[in-house]
Structures are given as C-alpha cells and as structure tokens.
Amino acid sequence: MKTKKTKIVFFTGSGISEESGLHTFRGHNGLWHEYRVEEVASIEGWMDNPQRVLEFYNKRRREMMNALPNKAHRSIGLLQEDKHTEVSVITQNIDTLHEQGGAHNVIHLHGRIDQLKCFDHSTLYPYDKDVEIGDTCEKGSQLRPNVVWFGEALDHSLINKATELISHADYLVIVGTSLLVQPAAGLIHNVNKNCTVYYVAPDEEKNMDVFMNRKNPFRFIKEKATVGVDMVISDIMGSPLSARHRGHSH
Ligand SMILES: [Zn+2]
C-alpha cells in the first residue's frame, strides 16, 4: 500500500549562502565593493561596458566555485533522499551550493553561475572557464552568463513550475530571503490553506504577517540557516536528520 508522501518545498535566497562566505550587493564584502550593481547586472551596464560585466562574473564564478556548501545545504540534500518525503528546492541564488550539498532538480529562478547562454538563442553552455568578449555560440552570438539581470524577465516555465510546487506543498520552508522582494513576494502567496509555512531568518521581517493574515500555520525560526533548517526538519519529521539516518544500512 502506498502512503502519500509529505511534500516539502524549500524556497531559498542569499541568506543560505552567506554562511558559505558568499555575499550579496547589500553586504559590504569582497568583490561587491568594487562594482555598482547597475554597472554589472543590467543590460544597460552591458551596453556601457560589456568587458566590465564579464570581468565581474568571471570573478564571481571563481568565488562561487571555491565556496563550499554548508550544513543547511547538506541537510536539505539529505532530506531529499528520505523516501517518505518529496522535497523540492526553489532558489533565487545563482551559486550551485544546493547541488554541491546533494540536492537535485533545483529550480534556479535567477539562473546559474555555471552556465552561459548567448544573446539570441536558448542553448546553454558550461561556464567552466573565464568568458571573454568574442566568445560566441556556433552561430556567432556573444556568450554571457546565464543569470537574470535587473530589468530582465524571469523564465516563465520556471515560475510556473515553482508556482505548481508551492501550491501543492504540505510545508513551505522559506530560508534566507526577504519576503518583500519579487519573485519571493509573489510566489509564496500560492500556498494552499493547509500548508504550514516556516520562515528561517536571523531577523524579523515586516512582511511576515502575510501568513498570519492568511491563517496558514506559521512559524518564524529566528536563526541563521545552518541552525534553523535543521530545527525545521526536526519539527516536520518529528526527529533530527542524524537520528533518522543512523539506522539506515547504507
Ligand atoms: Zn546562439
């Protein structure tokens, strides 16, 4: 007899990667200090100085490839192996730390730093070494990172997939992202009325009351991701991951 699997959706943002040493434009660390966001992550910035844009992403790619997944990434990857659950991961991050942490089928709403695309076609190429001006696809179109820049539209098929997953979730676990900024702000409203929502963040967020107003069961875990994700998993599964996996034969 088949029992219904518990559907858990993780929706993550930059906060989960910060503990792996990766920083955002809001932070004041590392290479972010040298650039303004409009210069390097918009089509206008590209028009103005494509060389600078590629140089920025070449540095970012190296930084991200040198980062290691942390406990939060690994716990999510491990939970995905549990046969009683159906775990999906939707991320706004362009790093591949979820994959490195063992997760699969991760939906990257903002693209991936390990992929290139050209300006005219949809084929993706591996971004495994620096990309330069003059590097093109087979048809001669300049290559650029497969990341969504400010002012660019998100991939509709990914948004639809994310919406579908969230609307069927028994648990939605939001980690390390503001609830005020799109696409998070829009997507999280697709939860069904029985979905329990967890919000893991080190600080309170004004927009948390959207879930109180919806009357969804809601829990705010005021912790950083490496602590909070394990707390949520224990709460949902009734025991910590380590205890659950100790008894397995593999
Ligand atoms: Zn092309």
Boltz pocket constraint, residues with backbone or C-beta under 6 A from the ligand:
constraints:
  - pocket:
      binder: B
      contacts: [[A, 118], [A, 119], [A, 120], [A, 121], [A, 122], [A, 137], [A, 138], [A, 139], [A, 140], [A, 141]]
      max_distance: 6.0
